[in-house]
Amino acid sequence: MKARVKWVEGMAFMAESDSGHGIMIDGSPDIGGRNLGVRPMEMVLMGLGGCTAIDVMVILGKQRQPVEDCWIELEADRAAVAAPKVFTKIHLHYVVKGTGLDPKQVERAVKLSAEKYCSVSAMLKDSVAISYDFEVRA
């Protein structure tokens, strides 16, 4: 896997992935950014959410669960020190919506992702306290 991050202007950069996709990264205005894109730590949090969301949907699909919608609300705390302001805690709240969903299957999918399949979670787990819960909506 490869990526390229190229300076655009100020504190703005264009990040391009090996698969040909790009995203704008920018710093906050207090360091010279113009708020043109996501911050790097936001990308880490979104990467965790995306990774585990894909896992959960794949697992629920294999279980033939009737998923109509799925989202994850992530909340992170950062270290109070000046630098580096690493994540100290991350909480994931999974919401899975569908008529006839089996809550035990949803719980199993979330647990499998968190404990076995999510690569981003596996990379973060030794340095960040990660917690999760879920809800099933009809």
C-alpha positions in Angstrom: 0.0 0.0 0.0 1.3 3.4 -0.9 0.0 7.0 -0.5 1.2 10.5 -1.5 0.6 13.7 0.4 1.4 16.9 -1.6 1.5 20.4 -0.4 -1.1 22.7 -2.0 -0.8 26.0 -0.1 -0.6 27.3 3.4 -1.3 24.2 5.6 -3.4 22.5 2.9 -2.3 19.2 1.4 -3.8 16.8 -1.1 -3.5 13.1 0.0 -3.8 10.5 -2.7 -4.2 6.8 -2.2 -2.8 3.9 -4.1 -6.3 3.2 -5.3 -6.6 6.6 -7.0 -8.7 8.4 -4.4 -7.9 11.7 -2.9 -8.8 13.8 0.1 -7.9 17.4 1.1 -6.1 17.8 4.5 -5.8 21.2 6.1 -4.7 22.7 9.4 -6.8 24.9 11.6 -6.7 28.6 11.1 -4.7 29.2 14.2 -1.7 27.5 12.5 -2.2 29.0 9.1 -4.8 26.6 7.7 -8.0 27.8 5.9 -10.3 24.9 7.0 -10.3 23.4 3.4 -10.3 19.8 4.6 -10.2 17.4 7.4 -7.5 17.4 10.1 -5.1 14.4 10.2 -6.5 13.2 13.6 -10.0 13.4 12.3 -8.9 11.1 9.5 -7.6 8.6 12.0 -11.0 8.6 13.7 -12.9 8.4 10.4 -10.6 5.6 9.3 -11.4 3.6 12.5 -15.1 4.2 11.8 -14.9 3.2 8.2 -12.9 0.1 8.9 -15.2 -1.3 11.6 -18.4 -0.2 9.6 -17.2 -2.3 6.7 -16.5 -5.3 9.0 -19.9 -5.1 10.6 -21.8 -4.8 7.3 -19.9 -7.8 5.8 -20.6 -9.9 8.9 -24.3 -8.9 9.0 -24.5 -9.6 5.3 -23.1 -13.1 5.8 -25.7 -13.6 8.6 -28.4 -12.5 6.1 -29.5 -9.8 8.5 -32.0 -7.3 7.0 -29.9 -4.1 7.4 -31.6 -0.9 6.2 -29.1 1.5 7.6 -26.0 1.5 9.7 -23.8 4.3 11.1 -21.2 4.7 13.8 -20.9 7.8 16.0 -17.3 8.1 17.3 -16.1 10.3 20.1 -12.5 10.7 21.1 -10.6 12.4 23.9 -7.2 13.8 23.3 -4.2 14.2 25.7 -4.1 17.5 27.4 -0.4 18.0 27.0 1.0 20.4 24.4 2.3 17.8 22.0 1.7 15.2 20.9 -2.1 15.4 21.4 -2.7 11.7 20.9 -6.1 10.1 21.5 -6.5 8.7 25.0 -10.0 7.4 24.7 -12.3 6.5 21.8 -15.9 5.4 22.1 -17.8 3.9 19.2 -21.6 3.9 19.2 -23.0 1.6 16.5 -26.5 2.1 15.3 -28.0 -0.6 13.0 -31.4 -0.2 11.6 -33.7 -2.8 10.0 -37.0 -4.6 10.5 -36.4 -8.1 11.9 -32.8 -7.6 13.0 -31.5 -10.0 15.6 -29.8 -8.0 18.3 -27.6 -10.9 19.2 -26.3 -11.1 15.6 -25.6 -7.3 15.7 -23.8 -7.7 19.0 -21.7 -10.5 17.6 -20.8 -8.5 14.4 -19.7 -5.5 16.5 -17.7 -7.7 18.9 -16.0 -9.6 16.0 -15.0 -6.3 14.3 -13.7 -4.8 17.5 -11.8 -7.8 18.8 -10.7 -9.6 15.7 -11.1 -8.0 12.2 -10.7 -4.2 12.3 -7.1 -3.5 11.4 -7.3 0.2 12.5 -8.7 -0.9 15.9 -5.9 -3.4 16.2 -3.3 -0.8 15.6 -4.8 1.6 18.1 -5.8 -0.7 20.9 -2.4 -0.7 22.7 -2.2 3.0 23.0 -5.9 4.1 23.2 -8.7 3.0 25.5 -11.4 1.9 22.9 -14.9 1.2 24.1 -18.1 0.5 22.2 -21.8 -0.1 22.4 -24.6 -0.6 20.0 -28.3 -0.2 19.4 -30.7 -1.8 17.1 -33.5 0.2 15.6 -36.5 -1.1 13.8 
